Amino acid sequence: MLPTLPDFRVRQRDYLLEITRAITEELNLEKLLARILRITVEMLAGQAGLIALKTDDGWHVAAAQKIPPALLEYLKPLLEEESVSEFDAEELNRMLKSLAYTASRGLLNGVGLPLVAHQKVIGVIFIFRNYPDIFSPNDKQLLQTFAHQAATAVYNAQLYGQVNYEKQRLAALLDSAADGILILNADHTIERVNGAFEKLYGLHRDELIGKDHAEIIRWKGNPQGTPLEEAEAEGFPLTPNATLYVEGDLKRPEPPTLPVGVTYAPLLTTQGALHNIFVTVRDITHFRTAEQVKSTFISVVSHELRTPVALIKGYASTLSRDDAEWDMDIIKDSLTVIEEEADRLAQMIDDLLDASRLQAGGMSLNQTDVALHLLAARLAERFQTQTSRHQISVNFPENFPVILADETRIRQVLNNLISNAIKYSPEGEIKISGETHPEQVVICISDQGPGIDPKDMPHIFDRFYRAVESVNKTKGAGLGLYLARAIVDAHGGQMWIDAEKSTPGARICFSLPR
């Protein structure tokens, strides 16, 4: 039995109060819709109900109460049709009323309350019940007020959800960024820090948030560009799109300093006041290393090219003089120097080309069966004819395995290591030895020279690196060991300095798969 009219109105007002409380208490959209639907079903004495919301994609059932699953499954594709996206609330109500009447064989009627917020239909509440719409003008006014309140609550919850989503998306973007990011308040205190800056700087965000920018971004020496505090004293930001870039060595809680480039971008309020400053901190170690390599390359190559070119030019000019006659021995010696220096130039050009190929994406190999012990013996015999101050010995075990490798490239590796041993040791024995292991072979070249300075060991395989002591004593572009290790790496092996040897001199080893 339905409640009497006065009681019904009192209950309607109670429901109106409850929906008003829901507006202020509940911002979770899913829970809010379930609460609104429950109140509406009770208020209109219905048997079931649903709330459909309108989005850019069309109408979707967002909440349902006591709706048979089969009916919901029928409604979903119907509402998701492209044409339905153009429906207004009245058309949707007519469709649902017809559906209710047909599905219940005339037993159920329907009441629809459009949800309108900011003069825009955002949804509809539809209640299924078994008696017709009989409402007084006062009832209709209450229902309209209720629907307006419900629409406001839904609209606010949608906005809250959207803001929450944007916050989560911003957090995800900040934490996935490879560069360090700080968000500063107008007074330069740190409001937010991403994970990349934590790793880069060496402190957890809890230790950074609330600190002043000047406490964290501290420079060793004078940076390139104008620091933030000085720029603000000069009027930064002058425009909303102004940016500031500073580059230098950043001091950190634990040494060493880190080369970084810092970009500052302001966020202004609608009144033009500074609200936030976004700070992007990029590690530029690789850029600086590239610049150093470029500078070293130009310096080394220009120096190493100048020497053979000068010798070739000098001997060629001397031999071509018309006012002198040269005997055959002098001509032969001069031509020998010219040939040797031309070979040196050709070798340097080949090394530079190999280095550029490596930078461009690796080294191609032409692999065949290689007998390393025979290759080492041939090279030892050839190099022995070039020096009288060294004794070159070869020591390989019997039945040393034949391996699959690029013989030309492996010869290049051995050439480099043997010539280095001759170049850097004044005299003594140079040993070429081999060992076999279950999955690899190991070749070592040792000499009896002064050895490798411990401070040079981490860099000895770097491109263009040359020990300070050897720069003015020996010729070379600092590419030999770099290329040798690259060739071994391309074969799937390794190259290293044997620092644990007991004998004096240098010992460099490399392994190759069997």
Long-range contacts (C-beta under 8 A, 24 or more apart in sequence): 2-45, 2-131, 3-45, 5-136, 8-139, 9-138, 9-139, 9-142, 11-43, 12-43, 12-139, 12-142, 12-143, 12-146, 13-142, 15-39, 15-40, 15-42, 15-43, 15-146, 16-142, 16-145, 16-146, 16-149, 19-146, 19-149, 19-150, 19-153, 20-149, 22-153, 23-149, 23-152, 23-153, 23-156, 26-153, 26-157, 27-156, 27-157, 27-160, 27-161, 28-157, 29-62, 29-154, 29-157, 29-158, 29-160, 29-161, 30-63, 32-153, 32-154, 32-157, 33-62, 33-63, 33-154, 34-63, 34-65, 36-63, 36-125, 36-150, 36-153, 36-154, 37-63, 37-64, 37-65, 37-125, 38-65, 40-113, 40-125, 40-127, 40-146, 40-150, 41-65, 41-66, 41-127, 43-146, 44-111, 44-127, 44-129, 45-129, 45-131, 46-111, 46-127, 46-128, 46-129, 47-108, 47-128, 47-129, 47-130, 48-127, 48-128, 49-125, 49-126, 49-127, 49-128, 50-75, 50-125, 50-126, 51-115, 51-123, 51-124, 51-125, 51-126, 52-79, 52-92, 52-123, 52-124, 52-126, 53-115, 53-122, 53-123, 53-154, 54-85, 54-121, 54-122, 54-123, 57-85, 58-82, 58-84, 58-85, 59-84, 59-85, 59-87, 59-92, 62-123, 67-128, 71-103, 75-99, 88-121, 89-114, 89-115, 89-116, 89-121, 89-124, 90-114, 92-124, 92-126, 93-124, 93-126, 96-126, 100-128, 104-128, 109-133, 113-143, 113-146, 113-147, 113-150, 114-147, 115-147, 115-150, 115-151, 115-154, 116-147, 116-148, 116-151, 117-151, 117-152, 117-154, 117-155, 118-155, 122-151, 122-154, 122-155, 122-158, 123-151, 123-154, 125-150, 179-280, 179-281, 179-282, 179-283, 180-260, 180-280, 180-281, 180-282, 180-283, 181-278, 181-279, 181-280, 181-281, 182-208, 182-213, 182-216, 182-278, 182-279, 182-281, 183-276, 183-277, 183-278, 183-279, 184-213, 184-276, 184-277, 184-278, 184-279, 185-276, 186-273, 186-274, 186-275, 186-276, 186-277, 188-212, 188-213, 188-214, 188-228, 188-229, 188-277, 189-213, 190-216, 191-276, 197-281, 200-258, 200-260, 200-281, 200-283, 201-250, 201-252, 201-253, 202-252, 202-253, 202-254, 203-253, 213-277, 213-279, 217-250, 217-262, 217-279, 217-281, 218-250, 218-251, 219-246, 219-248, 219-249, 219-250, 219-251, 220-248, 220-249, 220-250, 220-251, 220-257, 221-248, 221-249, 222-248, 223-247, 223-248, 223-249, 224-248, 228-264, 228-277, 231-264, 236-264, 236-266, 237-266, 237-268, 237-274, 240-266, 240-268, 240-272, 242-266, 247-284, 250-281, 258-283, 258-285, 259-283, 259-284, 259-285, 259-287, 259-288, 260-284, 293-463, 293-464, 296-464, 296-478, 297-463, 297-464, 300-464, 300-466, 300-477, 300-478, 301-348, 301-352, 301-477, 304-348, 304-475, 304-476, 304-477, 305-345, 305-348, 307-341, 307-475, 308-341, 308-342, 308-344, 308-345, 309-341, 309-345, 311-337, 311-338, 311-341, 312-338, 312-341, 312-342, 312-345, 344-475, 348-477, 348-479, 351-477, 351-479, 351-480, 351-483, 352-477, 352-479, 354-479, 354-483, 354-486, 355-463, 355-479, 355-482, 355-483, 358-483, 358-486, 362-490, 363-409, 363-486, 363-487, 363-490, 365-405, 365-406, 365-409, 365-490, 365-491, 366-406, 366-408, 367-404, 367-405, 367-406, 368-404, 368-405, 368-406, 368-407, 369-402, 369-403, 369-404, 370-402, 370-403, 370-404, 370-405, 370-407, 370-410, 371-400, 371-402, 372-396, 372-400, 372-403, 372-410, 372-434, 372-441, 372-443, 372-512, 373-400, 373-434, 375-407, 375-410, 375-411, 375-414, 376-414, 376-432, 376-434, 376-443, 379-411, 379-414, 379-415, 379-418, 379-432, 380-418, 380-432, 383-418, 383-419, 383-422, 386-422, 387-422, 389-426, 389-427, 390-421, 390-422, 390-425, 390-427, 390-428, 390-429, 390-430, 390-447, 391-428, 391-429, 391-430, 392-418, 392-429, 392-430, 392-432, 393-429, 393-430, 393-431, 393-432, 394-431, 394-432, 394-433, 395-431, 395-432, 395-433, 395-434, 396-433, 396-434, 397-434, 397-435, 397-436, 400-434, 400-436, 400-441, 401-436, 401-441, 401-514, 403-441, 403-512, 403-513, 403-514, 405-491, 405-512, 406-487, 406-491, 409-487, 409-490, 409-491, 410-487, 410-491, 410-512, 412-483, 412-484, 412-487, 413-484, 413-487, 413-488, 413-510, 414-443, 414-445, 416-480, 416-481, 416-483, 416-484, 417-445, 417-484, 417-508, 418-445, 419-480, 420-480, 420-481, 420-508, 421-445, 421-446, 421-447, 421-449, 421-506, 422-447, 423-474, 423-476, 424-449, 424-450, 424-470, 424-474, 424-506, 425-449, 425-450, 425-505, 425-506, 428-505, 436-514, 437-511, 437-514, 438-514, 439-513, 439-514, 440-493, 440-511, 440-512, 440-513, 440-514, 441-511, 441-512, 441-514, 442-509, 442-510, 442-511, 443-509, 443-510, 443-511, 443-512, 444-498, 444-507, 444-508, 444-509, 445-507, 445-508, 445-509, 446-498, 446-501, 446-503, 446-505, 446-506, 446-507, 446-508, 447-505, 447-506, 447-507, 448-503, 448-504, 448-505, 449-504, 449-505, 449-506, 450-504, 450-505, 451-504, 451-505, 451-506, 452-497, 452-506, 454-499, 457-497, 457-499, 460-497, 461-485, 461-495, 481-508, 484-510, 485-510, 488-512
